[in-house]
Amino acid sequence: MTFGSPGAWPAAGTGSLVAGLKPYLHSDLTVGNLESALGDLPMSKCSPGEADCYQFEAPDSTAGDLRADGFSAVNVANNHTLDAGQPGVTSTNNALAAAGLLYAGRPGQITYLTRNGIKIALLGFAPWPYDADALDIPAAEALVRQAKQHAQVVIVMEHLGGEGDGYRHVTDSEENFLGQDRGNSVAFTHGVIDAGADLVMGSGPHVLRGFQWYKGHLIAYSLGNFCGFNTLGLDEYTSVSGMLHVTLNAAGQFVKGSVTPLVLVSPGIPQVDPNRTAISYINTLSRDDFAGNGAVELSAAGKIKKESA
């Protein structure tokens, strides 16, 4: 989720970008990937004229807007953590805390909450040392094991992989993009599940990726773009995304799930997609990448079919 650049925000407020999806956003626990600094600070990531460098910022009020729209927590581990430098990290933390919006993804951070009497741990990871570092898989596994000692359900959010339609497929190898090591999504997700994670949800590639079952747990390698005010691509792949709905029991086991297919329309507003393109994309990518190895299948209505024995 991005909401604009400094001084270039929606006239109706940043919350207006997703307000149309409010009926889908209210749940026991709604989470998303916040790919923006919050505050009114000078940007510091990109040098003047630097190519392939993007920096995002949104006002403090964005946190309250997201809370009102239905979000309970956000992942803050991604490549836009330092768009406004360390002051931006502090400003973002303060804005989220003031709005009562939980967050995960800072180095060493485990965020605990309780829903329906079930204690849940949220963790976020990305392949940079200023976040909880996804490149250090043993350390990530150790953090998940620590979380599992104190929570019944552990949910991991990851921000891994190259970006754009050339990175729609998941490969069990390191991905490099713009000269950066963007991690091995398979090694990371399988590792954290082995360590105790019950559900893994991904962002980063800005396109949908396939879904996989691993030891009975669901991995959604990338859910694509959710919203972006004049900040994200809107081509045939970057404009297509999905909202994942999952029910887990008190032991963290998958009960049921579905995908609401979305499409982003200019200037980056998500809408329910009447063509349901995301369903066919996810099915095709899952079969291509995980045939015989836990490929997830969605029904035409978007329901996740349980893993066959």
N, C-alpha and C positions, 0 to 999 in steps of 0.2 A: 504494500500500500504506500503510495506517495500522494501528496496533496498540493504540490506546486513548488515553486522556487521563491526565493526571498521577494516579498512584495507582489507576487503574482499568484494570488489565491482566488478561489471561487467567491464571487460577490455575495453569495448566500451563505458563506461559511463552509469550512472544510467538511463538516458533517453532511452537507447536502449531497456530496458525491455518492454516498452509500445509503442515504435515507430511503431510497426506493426499495431497498432490500431488507428493511427493518423486520418484516414478518419472518424472514429466513434467519435472521441474526440472533434472535432471542432464544437462548437455550440454557442448560445448566452451566455450560462453559463454552464461550465463543472466543476463539483466539485468531490472531492474524499476524502477519509480518510487517512491522512498521519500518519502512525503509526511508527514514527522514529524521533529521534533527528537529526538535521542537523548541521554539523560542524566537527571538529576534536578534540574531547574532551574525556577525560577518562570516561569510563562507571562507574556508581555509584549505579545502582539500585540493582544488584544482588551481594550477598556475594560469595566468592570463593567456588565452589562446591555445591552451593544452587540448590536444585532440583526444577523443574517446574518454573524456573525463566528465562526469556528471555529479552535481551536488544538489541536494534537496533540503528544503526547510519548510516548516509549517508553523503557524502560531501556536502558543501554549494552549489555546482554547480547543485545539484539535483533540487533545486527550479527553476533555469533557464531552466533546461531540461523539467520539467513538464509544465512550461509556454510555451515552444516551442512546446511541444506535444499537446497542446490545452487546458490545465487546466486554469481556471480562479481563483479558490479558493480551499482551503483544510480545512477540519476539523482537529483540533489538539487536541481535547478532547478525550483522550483514556488512556489506562493503560501504555502507553510508553512515556507519557509526561515528566517524570522525569528520563528517562534512563541515561541521563548525568547530572542529578541534575538541580538546578536552572540555572547554567551557560549554560546548554543545551537548556533551554527554551529561554534564551536571544539570544543565537546563532541561534536558529531556527527562532525566530521572525525576527532577522536581515537579515538572508538569504532570507526569504520569501519576506520581504519588499524590499530588494535590487533587487529581480527578478520581482517585480511588481505582485506577487502572493498573493492575499488576503487570510486571514485565519480567522477562527472563532473557539470559544471553550474555550478561556481563561475566568476566573471568571468575570462575569458581562459584557462580551463582546457582542456587537451587531455590525455586519459588514454590512454597507450599500453600495449599488452600484446601478447603473442605466443601464438598457438595454432597447433599443427601446422606450425610454421615460418613462419606468415603473420603479419606485423605489422599490428595493428589499432589504429585510433584511435577512441575514444569521446568524443562531445561531447553535452552537455545544454544546452538553452535554455528560457527562460521569459520572459514579457513584463514583467520587472521589473529595475531596474538593480542590485539586489543579487544577481542571478543573471547568467549569461551571457545578455545581453539579446536576446530574439527580436524586439523591436520595431526594433532597429537591424540591419536585414537586411544592409546592406553590411558591417558589422563581423562579423556571423555568417558571411557568405560568405568573408571574409578569413581567419577562423579555420579554416574548413573547408579552404580552399586551403592554408593552412600545414600542416594535418594531413595532407593528401594528398601533400605533398612528402616526408613521413617515414613514411607507412604505405601498405600495399597496399590495405587495406580501411578505409573510413570509415563509421562508424555514428553517426547523429544521433538523439537522443531529444528530443522537444519537448513542452512543456506549454502548450498554447494553446487558446483558445476559451472560450465561455460554458459554464455548467454545467447539467446536468439534461436532461429529455426534450425541452424546447423548443430544445435545441441539438444535436440528433442529426445535422442536415444540415450539410455543409461548403459554405460560400459563399466566393466569391473577393472578400471584402471584410473590413474591420475588424469584429471582433466586440466588442461592449461588454457588460459584465456587472457589476452592482453599482457602476456608475459608473467602471469600470476599462476601459482599452483592453486587450483580451485577444488582439490580434494578428490578422493575416490568415494563416490556415493555408496557403492555396494559395500565396500569394506567398512565404512563408517556406520551405515544403518544396521548391517548385520552384527557388527561389534557391539553397538549399544543395546540391541535386542538381546544378544547373548548375556549382556551385563544386567538385564532386568527391565528394559524399556518395553512398554506394552503397545505403543502406537508411535509411529514416526511420520511426520509431515514435513514436506520440503518446499522450499522456495529458492530463488536464485536464477534459474535459467530464463525466466520471463516467458516461458512457454510450458504447456502441459507436458508431463512425462508419464510413463506407464506406472501402474500400481503392481505391487508384488506381495504375495504371502511369504512370510519367513517364520518358520516354527510356530505357525498359527497366528502370527501378528501381522497387522496391515502396515505396509509402507506405501505412502503416496509420495513419489520421488519429487514431483513438482506440481503445484496446483495452478501455476501461471500467474498472470497479473490480475489483481482484484480491482484496483482503481489507481488513476494517475492523472492529475490535472495538467494537461499539456506536457507530460514528462515521459510517457511510455509509447512504444510503437503500437500501431493499431493495424498491422497487416493480418493476413489470414491465419497466422499462428499466434502472434502476440496479443491479438484481440480476443482470443478464445480462452476461457478459463472455467474453473468450476469451484463450487462451494461444497466441501466435504462434510457430511453429517455422519457421525459414528456414535453408536451406543456400546459402551463397555460395561461389564459387570464389576462387582466389588473386588474381584480377583484380577481385573485388567483384561479379561478375555473378551474377544469380539462377540457381540450379540447380533448387531445388524448395522447396516450403513447404506448410504446413498450419495449421489452426486447431483447437485442442482447445476445444470449447465448455464454458463454465463457468456455474454459477449460484451466487450467494451465498445462504446460508441464515443465519438468525438465530443468533448475534449479528453475523454478517459473515464467515462461514467459506466459502471457495470449495470447490465440489465439481464433478466432471465432470457435465455436464447430460445426462441420458438423453434428454431431448426435443430436444437439439441446437439450441436456439432461436437461439443466436448465429449459426449458419450462415445461417439464413434472414434474420436481421436484416442481416448484413453484405452479403449478396447484394442485398437490396432497396435498402439505402442506397447501395451502390455503383452500381447501375443508375440510381437516382433522381438522383444527384449527378454521375455521370461518364459517362452514356450517350454513346457516340461520342467519348469523351475519356479513354479508358484505364480504364474500369470493370473491376475485378477480379472474377472469378467463382470461387466455391468449388464443388466437387462436394458431393454429399450427405454424403460421408465427411469433408468438411472440407479436401480437398486443393485447393491453389491451382492453377488452370489457367493454364498459361503464356500470356502475351500473344500474341494472334494477329497474324500479320504484316500 
